[in-house]
């Protein structure tokens, strides 16, 4: 069955303020050493809670990569692998237990794993890249997210990329803030996408 996420391209490039950003489809087992390293970084552990033994984490990502309601990507900055992105179909995800998801709603989980890019202003550009990618290459009219309420980085960039906090949701592992980003508002705020 062809799903919305399975139709997403394997690669995407974006530029902002002279910096090149890109997405490339995750490959296993080639990318596993990066995932293992990032999931064990002190700044990643509290939010992701995937600092598992190597074999357990490898099995986890094997299951993730064959799950057809999502696509997994490596985030690049100026050609270097720096992070990980999941794009998922909200209606077929457990997030749909917490809000009325539409068939075309797509959600995300983002992690910047390399310490040298954290806190350098890249997060907003990565979020903008991910939003252009979804809106340009899928039927989504809305992107959703559910970051932990304790992760303040989303608050700081949300308005500039048209992500609007809806309300808190109590998930099993966290209290999250549900965000919606509507396509028309995103393009009003961020302008038209210009391919490189």
Backbone as numpy.savetxt, mean C-alpha at the origin, in Angstrom:
# Nx Ny Nz CAx CAy CAz Cx Cy Cz
-9.99 -17.11 -12.69 -10.83 -15.93 -12.69 -9.95 -14.68 -12.69
-10.24 -13.77 -13.60 -9.49 -12.51 -13.64 -10.10 -11.55 -12.62
-9.29 -11.15 -11.66 -9.75 -10.23 -10.63 -9.24 -8.82 -10.94
-9.77 -7.84 -10.24 -9.33 -6.45 -10.45 -7.83 -6.33 -10.23
-7.34 -6.91 -9.14 -5.92 -6.75 -8.84 -5.05 -7.55 -9.80
-5.55 -8.67 -10.32 -4.72 -9.45 -11.25 -4.50 -8.72 -12.56
-5.35 -7.73 -12.85 -5.21 -6.96 -14.09 -4.28 -5.76 -13.93
-3.84 -5.48 -12.72 -2.92 -4.36 -12.52 -1.58 -4.66 -13.19
-0.94 -3.64 -13.75 0.37 -3.86 -14.40 1.43 -4.33 -13.41
2.48 -4.93 -13.95 3.59 -5.40 -13.13 4.54 -4.29 -12.73
4.50 -3.17 -13.45 5.42 -2.07 -13.17 4.71 -0.74 -13.32
5.23 0.25 -12.62 4.68 1.60 -12.71 5.79 2.57 -12.32
5.91 3.68 -13.04 6.91 4.68 -12.69 6.24 6.03 -12.47
6.86 6.81 -11.60 6.31 8.09 -11.19 7.46 8.99 -10.77
7.32 10.28 -11.02 8.36 11.22 -10.62 7.75 12.38 -9.86
8.44 12.79 -8.81 7.98 13.93 -8.02 9.20 14.65 -7.48
9.28 15.95 -7.72 10.39 16.78 -7.24 11.74 16.21 -7.68
11.80 15.71 -8.91 13.05 15.21 -9.46 13.48 13.85 -8.95
12.64 13.21 -8.14 12.96 11.88 -7.59 12.13 10.84 -8.32
12.76 9.76 -8.72 12.06 8.69 -9.41 11.52 7.66 -8.44
10.22 7.42 -8.53 9.56 6.40 -7.71 9.03 5.32 -8.65
8.93 4.11 -8.18 8.42 3.04 -9.03 7.85 1.91 -8.19
7.01 1.12 -8.86 6.51 -0.14 -8.30 6.91 -1.25 -9.25
7.28 -2.38 -8.70 7.49 -3.58 -9.51 6.86 -4.75 -8.77
6.28 -5.67 -9.52 5.62 -6.82 -8.91 6.62 -7.62 -8.07
6.18 -8.02 -6.89 7.00 -8.84 -6.01 7.28 -10.19 -6.66
8.51 -10.68 -6.49 8.87 -12.00 -6.99 9.41 -12.84 -5.84
8.89 -14.04 -5.76 9.40 -14.99 -4.77 10.04 -16.15 -5.51
11.14 -16.68 -5.01 11.78 -16.38 -3.72 12.77 -15.21 -3.75
12.97 -14.61 -4.93 14.02 -13.59 -5.08 13.92 -12.45 -4.07
12.70 -11.97 -3.81 12.53 -10.80 -2.93 12.37 -11.16 -1.47
12.37 -12.44 -1.15 12.13 -12.81 0.24 13.19 -12.26 1.20
14.49 -12.27 0.85 15.47 -11.70 1.79 15.17 -10.25 2.18
14.67 -9.47 1.23 14.29 -8.08 1.53 13.12 -8.06 2.52
12.10 -8.87 2.24 10.92 -8.90 3.12 11.30 -9.32 4.53
12.15 -10.34 4.61 12.58 -10.83 5.92 13.32 -9.73 6.68
14.23 -9.04 5.99 14.98 -7.95 6.61 14.04 -6.85 7.09
13.14 -6.40 6.21 12.25 -5.30 6.57 11.31 -5.65 7.71
10.77 -6.86 7.71 9.83 -7.24 8.76 10.50 -7.35 10.14
11.83 -7.36 10.16 12.55 -7.42 11.43 13.18 -6.09 11.81
12.87 -5.03 11.05 13.37 -3.70 11.40 12.56 -3.15 12.57
13.24 -2.52 13.54 12.54 -1.99 14.72 11.40 -1.03 14.39
11.52 -0.23 13.31 10.46 0.73 13.00 9.26 0.06 12.31
9.42 -1.18 11.86 8.36 -1.90 11.15 7.58 -2.83 12.09
8.27 -3.42 13.03 7.68 -4.46 13.89 6.37 -4.03 14.57
6.30 -2.86 15.21 5.05 -2.52 15.93 3.82 -2.51 15.04
3.94 -2.03 13.82 2.76 -1.94 12.96 2.46 -3.25 12.25
3.49 -3.93 11.76 3.26 -5.13 10.93 3.21 -6.42 11.73
3.94 -6.50 12.81 3.95 -7.69 13.68 4.23 -8.98 12.91
5.15 -8.88 11.94 5.53 -10.05 11.14 7.01 -10.40 11.31
7.54 -10.12 12.48 8.93 -10.47 12.77 9.02 -11.94 13.19
8.66 -12.78 12.21 8.56 -14.23 12.44 9.85 -14.93 12.01
10.03 -16.19 12.44 11.17 -16.97 11.94 11.11 -17.10 10.42
12.27 -17.33 9.81 12.39 -17.31 8.35 11.39 -18.24 7.64
11.30 -19.48 8.08 10.42 -20.44 7.42 8.95 -20.02 7.55
8.55 -19.59 8.73 7.17 -19.17 8.96 6.82 -17.96 8.08
7.75 -17.02 7.97 7.50 -15.84 7.15 7.47 -16.20 5.67
8.31 -17.13 5.26 8.32 -17.56 3.86 6.99 -18.20 3.48
6.45 -19.04 4.36 5.15 -19.67 4.11 4.06 -18.60 4.04
4.12 -17.63 4.95 3.15 -16.53 4.96 3.13 -15.82 3.60
4.30 -15.47 3.07 4.34 -14.74 1.81 4.00 -15.62 0.60
4.27 -16.90 0.69 3.80 -17.80 -0.38 2.28 -17.78 -0.45
1.63 -17.80 0.70 0.16 -17.73 0.73 -0.33 -16.38 0.21
0.37 -15.33 0.59 -0.03 -13.98 0.18 0.05 -13.81 -1.34
1.11 -14.33 -1.94 1.34 -14.06 -3.36 0.37 -14.82 -4.26
-0.20 -15.91 -3.77 -1.16 -16.64 -4.61 -2.62 -16.25 -4.32
-2.83 -15.39 -3.33 -4.17 -14.92 -3.01 -4.62 -13.94 -4.09
-5.64 -14.31 -4.86 -5.99 -13.52 -6.05 -6.81 -12.27 -5.75
-7.03 -11.93 -4.48 -7.74 -10.68 -4.20 -6.75 -9.54 -3.95
-5.45 -9.83 -4.15 -4.45 -8.79 -3.90 -3.25 -8.94 -4.82
-2.49 -7.86 -4.96 -1.21 -7.86 -5.68 -0.16 -7.29 -4.75
1.02 -7.84 -4.81 2.12 -7.44 -3.95 3.21 -6.79 -4.80
3.75 -5.68 -4.31 4.74 -4.92 -5.06 5.92 -4.52 -4.17
7.06 -4.31 -4.83 8.21 -3.68 -4.20 8.21 -2.21 -4.61
8.41 -1.35 -3.63 8.49 0.10 -3.86 9.96 0.45 -4.10
10.19 1.26 -5.12 11.56 1.69 -5.43 11.65 3.22 -5.40
12.79 3.71 -4.96 13.12 5.13 -5.03 14.45 5.24 -5.73
14.46 5.98 -6.85 15.67 6.13 -7.66 16.34 4.79 -7.94
15.52 3.79 -8.26 16.03 2.49 -8.67 16.39 1.55 -7.54
16.27 1.98 -6.30 16.63 1.12 -5.16 15.35 0.57 -4.51
15.37 -0.70 -4.16 14.25 -1.33 -3.45 14.20 -0.81 -2.02
13.09 -0.18 -1.65 13.02 0.43 -0.32 11.80 0.04 0.49
10.81 -0.61 -0.13 9.60 -0.90 0.62 8.69 -1.89 -0.07
7.57 -2.09 0.55 6.63 -3.14 0.17 5.23 -2.57 0.15
4.42 -2.99 -0.83 3.05 -2.52 -0.98 2.12 -3.69 -1.28
1.00 -3.73 -0.58 -0.09 -4.65 -0.90 -1.26 -3.83 -1.40
-1.82 -4.19 -2.53 -3.06 -3.59 -3.02 -4.10 -4.70 -3.02
-5.21 -4.49 -2.33 -6.20 -5.55 -2.19 -7.60 -5.07 -2.55
-8.43 -6.04 -2.90 -9.84 -5.78 -3.20 -10.61 -5.80 -1.88
-11.09 -4.64 -1.47 -11.68 -4.51 -0.13 -12.90 -5.41 0.07
-13.70 -5.60 -0.95 -14.91 -6.42 -0.82 -14.58 -7.86 -0.47
-13.41 -8.33 -0.91 -12.99 -9.71 -0.67 -11.97 -9.80 0.46
-11.79 -8.72 1.17 -10.82 -8.66 2.27 -11.59 -8.59 3.59
-10.91 -8.88 4.67 -11.58 -8.83 5.98 -11.99 -7.42 6.35
-11.42 -6.40 5.70 -11.86 -5.03 5.98 -13.35 -4.86 5.69
-13.89 -5.68 4.78 -15.32 -5.58 4.45 -16.22 -5.97 5.63
-15.64 -6.56 6.66 -16.41 -6.84 7.87 -16.67 -5.57 8.67
-15.92 -4.50 8.34 -15.96 -3.28 9.14 -16.56 -2.08 8.42
-16.82 -2.20 7.12 -17.51 -1.13 6.40 -18.15 -1.74 5.15
-19.09 -1.03 4.55 -19.80 -1.55 3.38 -18.96 -1.32 2.12
-18.15 -2.28 1.79 -17.23 -2.16 0.65 -17.97 -2.35 -0.67
-17.59 -1.55 -1.64 -18.08 -1.74 -3.01 -17.18 -2.73 -3.74
-17.69 -3.34 -4.79 -16.92 -4.33 -5.54 -15.61 -3.77 -6.07
-15.59 -2.47 -6.38 -14.40 -1.88 -7.01 -13.49 -1.16 -6.02
-13.82 -1.13 -4.73 -12.94 -0.48 -3.76 -11.63 -1.24 -3.65
-10.53 -0.51 -3.71 -9.22 -1.12 -3.51 -8.57 -0.51 -2.28
-7.87 -1.34 -1.52 -7.19 -0.90 -0.32 -5.70 -1.14 -0.43
-4.96 -0.74 0.59 -3.50 -0.81 0.54 -2.91 -1.03 1.93
-1.72 -1.60 1.94 -0.85 -1.63 3.11 0.54 -1.27 2.59
1.14 -0.27 3.17 2.45 0.23 2.72 3.45 0.14 3.85
4.68 -0.25 3.47 5.76 -0.21 4.44 7.02 0.29 3.75
7.65 1.29 4.32 8.98 1.71 3.88 9.96 1.01 4.82
10.68 0.05 4.27 11.52 -0.81 5.09 12.94 -0.31 5.30
13.47 0.39 4.31 14.85 0.88 4.43 14.89 2.11 5.32
15.67 2.01 6.39 15.71 3.09 7.38 16.16 4.43 6.79
17.00 4.38 5.75 17.54 5.63 5.19 16.51 6.44 4.41
15.31 5.89 4.14 14.27 6.66 3.45 13.13 7.08 4.38
13.12 6.53 5.58 12.05 6.84 6.53 12.26 8.25 7.10
11.18 9.03 7.13 11.26 10.37 7.69 11.91 11.39 6.77
12.06 11.05 5.50 12.71 11.96 4.55 11.71 12.58 3.57
10.42 12.47 3.86 9.42 13.09 3.00 8.96 12.24 1.83
9.37 10.98 1.80 9.00 10.11 0.68 7.60 9.52 0.80
7.09 9.44 2.01 5.82 8.74 2.22 4.68 9.35 1.40
4.60 10.68 1.40 3.54 11.35 0.66 3.63 11.04 -0.83
4.85 11.06 -1.37 5.03 10.77 -2.80 4.67 9.32 -3.12
5.02 8.41 -2.23 4.68 6.99 -2.43 3.17 6.81 -2.40
2.51 7.49 -1.48 1.05 7.40 -1.41 0.41 7.98 -2.68
0.96 9.07 -3.17 0.42 9.67 -4.39 0.65 8.73 -5.57
1.86 8.15 -5.66 2.14 7.19 -6.73 1.16 6.02 -6.69
0.96 5.46 -5.51 0.05 4.32 -5.37 -1.37 4.69 -5.79
-1.80 5.90 -5.46 -3.15 6.34 -5.81 -3.30 6.52 -7.32
-2.32 7.16 -7.95 -2.36 7.28 -9.41 -2.38 5.90 -10.06
-1.56 5.01 -9.56 -1.48 3.64 -10.11 -2.85 2.97 -10.07
-3.51 3.04 -8.92 -4.82 2.39 -8.78 -5.85 3.07 -9.67
-5.93 4.37 -9.63 -6.97 5.07 -10.38 -6.74 5.01 -11.90
-5.50 4.94 -12.34 -5.21 4.87 -13.77 -5.43 3.47 -14.34
-5.24 2.44 -13.52 -5.22 1.08 -14.05 -6.28 0.14 -13.46
-7.28 0.69 -12.81 -8.36 -0.16 -12.29 -9.67 0.63 -12.37
-10.79 -0.05 -12.17 -12.09 0.65 -12.17 -12.41 1.31 -10.83
-11.48 1.31 -9.90 -11.75 1.86 -8.57 -12.12 3.33 -8.63
-13.17 3.68 -7.91 -13.54 5.08 -7.72 -13.20 5.52 -6.30
-12.76 4.54 -5.49 -12.42 4.85 -4.10 -11.30 3.91 -3.64
-10.34 4.51 -2.94 -9.27 3.74 -2.29 -9.53 3.82 -0.79
-9.33 2.71 -0.11 -9.56 2.67 1.34 -8.28 2.25 2.05
-8.17 2.67 3.28 -7.05 2.26 4.11 -7.48 2.19 5.56
-6.75 1.41 6.35 -7.11 1.27 7.77 -5.86 1.20 8.63
-5.08 2.29 8.64 -3.88 2.29 9.48 -4.23 2.32 10.97
-3.33 1.80 11.75 -3.44 1.85 13.21 -3.53 3.32 13.64
-4.39 3.61 14.59 -4.57 4.99 15.04 -3.29 5.58 15.63
-2.36 4.73 16.04 -1.10 5.20 16.63 -0.04 5.56 15.59
-0.29 5.23 14.32 0.66 5.55 13.26 0.28 6.92 12.71
1.04 7.93 13.11 0.66 9.32 12.83 1.05 9.78 11.43
1.89 9.03 10.71 2.35 9.48 9.39 1.19 9.68 8.43
0.12 8.91 8.55 -1.02 9.06 7.65 -1.73 10.39 7.90
-1.88 10.75 9.16 -2.53 12.01 9.50 -1.83 13.18 8.83
-0.50 13.14 8.81 0.28 14.28 8.31 0.15 14.48 6.81
-0.11 13.39 6.07 -0.14 13.52 4.61 -1.54 13.37 4.02
-2.48 12.92 4.81 -3.80 12.54 4.29 -4.48 13.65 3.48
-4.55 14.85 4.03 -5.28 15.92 3.35 -4.66 16.27 2.00
-3.34 16.25 1.93 -2.67 16.64 0.69 -2.87 15.64 -0.44
-3.29 14.43 -0.09 -3.53 13.42 -1.12 -4.99 12.96 -1.13
-5.86 13.79 -0.54 -7.32 13.58 -0.58 -7.78 12.32 0.14
-7.02 11.88 1.14 -7.49 10.78 2.00 -8.24 11.39 3.17
-9.48 10.97 3.35 -10.34 11.54 4.38 -10.64 10.50 5.46
-10.33 10.86 6.70 -10.64 9.97 7.83 -12.15 9.86 7.97
-12.64 8.64 8.09 -14.08 8.39 8.24 -14.44 8.22 9.72
-13.91 7.19 10.33 -14.16 6.92 11.74 -13.22 5.83 12.20
-13.17 5.61 13.49 -12.34 4.54 14.03 -13.06 3.21 13.86
-12.29 2.17 13.63 -12.85 0.81 13.60 -12.02 -0.07 14.53
-12.69 -0.88 15.31 -12.01 -1.75 16.24 -11.79 -3.10 15.57
-10.57 -3.33 15.09 -10.22 -4.61 14.50 -9.65 -5.49 15.60
-9.45 -6.75 15.31 -9.00 -7.67 16.36 -7.64 -7.28 16.92
-6.73 -6.83 16.03 -5.35 -6.57 16.45 -5.04 -5.10 16.66
-6.00 -4.21 16.34 -5.69 -2.78 16.45 -6.97 -1.96 16.41
-6.84 -0.73 16.90 -7.86 0.28 16.64 -7.36 1.06 15.44
-8.13 1.02 14.37 -7.70 1.63 13.12 -8.57 2.83 12.79
-8.04 3.67 11.91 -8.83 4.76 11.36 -9.12 4.42 9.90
-10.38 4.38 9.55 -10.78 4.08 8.18 -10.65 5.35 7.34
-9.89 5.24 6.27 -9.72 6.36 5.33 -10.37 6.02 4.00
-10.94 7.04 3.37 -11.44 6.92 2.00 -10.76 7.99 1.15
-10.41 7.60 -0.07 -9.88 8.55 -1.05 -10.70 8.37 -2.32
-11.49 9.38 -2.66 -12.33 9.30 -3.85 -11.57 9.80 -5.07
-11.74 9.10 -6.16 -10.98 9.40 -7.38 -11.11 10.86 -7.80
-12.33 11.37 -7.86 -12.52 12.74 -8.36 -11.86 13.76 -7.44
-11.90 13.51 -6.13 -11.26 14.43 -5.19 -9.74 14.35 -5.28
-9.24 13.14 -5.48 -7.79 12.96 -5.61 -7.26 13.75 -6.81
-7.94 13.63 -7.95 -7.48 14.34 -9.14 -7.66 15.86 -8.99
-8.68 16.29 -8.28 -8.83 17.72 -7.99 -7.64 18.23 -7.19
-7.22 17.42 -6.22 -6.14 17.83 -5.30 -4.76 17.67 -5.94
-4.55 16.58 -6.66 -3.21 16.23 -7.12 -2.97 16.45 -8.61
-4.03 16.70 -9.37 -3.85 16.95 -10.79 -3.83 15.66 -11.59
-3.74 15.85 -12.91 -3.75 14.72 -13.84 -2.41 13.98 -13.79
-2.49 12.67 -13.97 -1.26 11.87 -14.04 -0.60 12.05 -15.40
0.69 12.31 -15.38 1.46 12.44 -16.61 2.47 11.31 -16.69
2.29 10.36 -17.61 3.25 9.26 -17.71 4.66 9.78 -18.03
5.66 9.09 -17.55 7.06 9.48 -17.82 7.44 9.13 -19.24
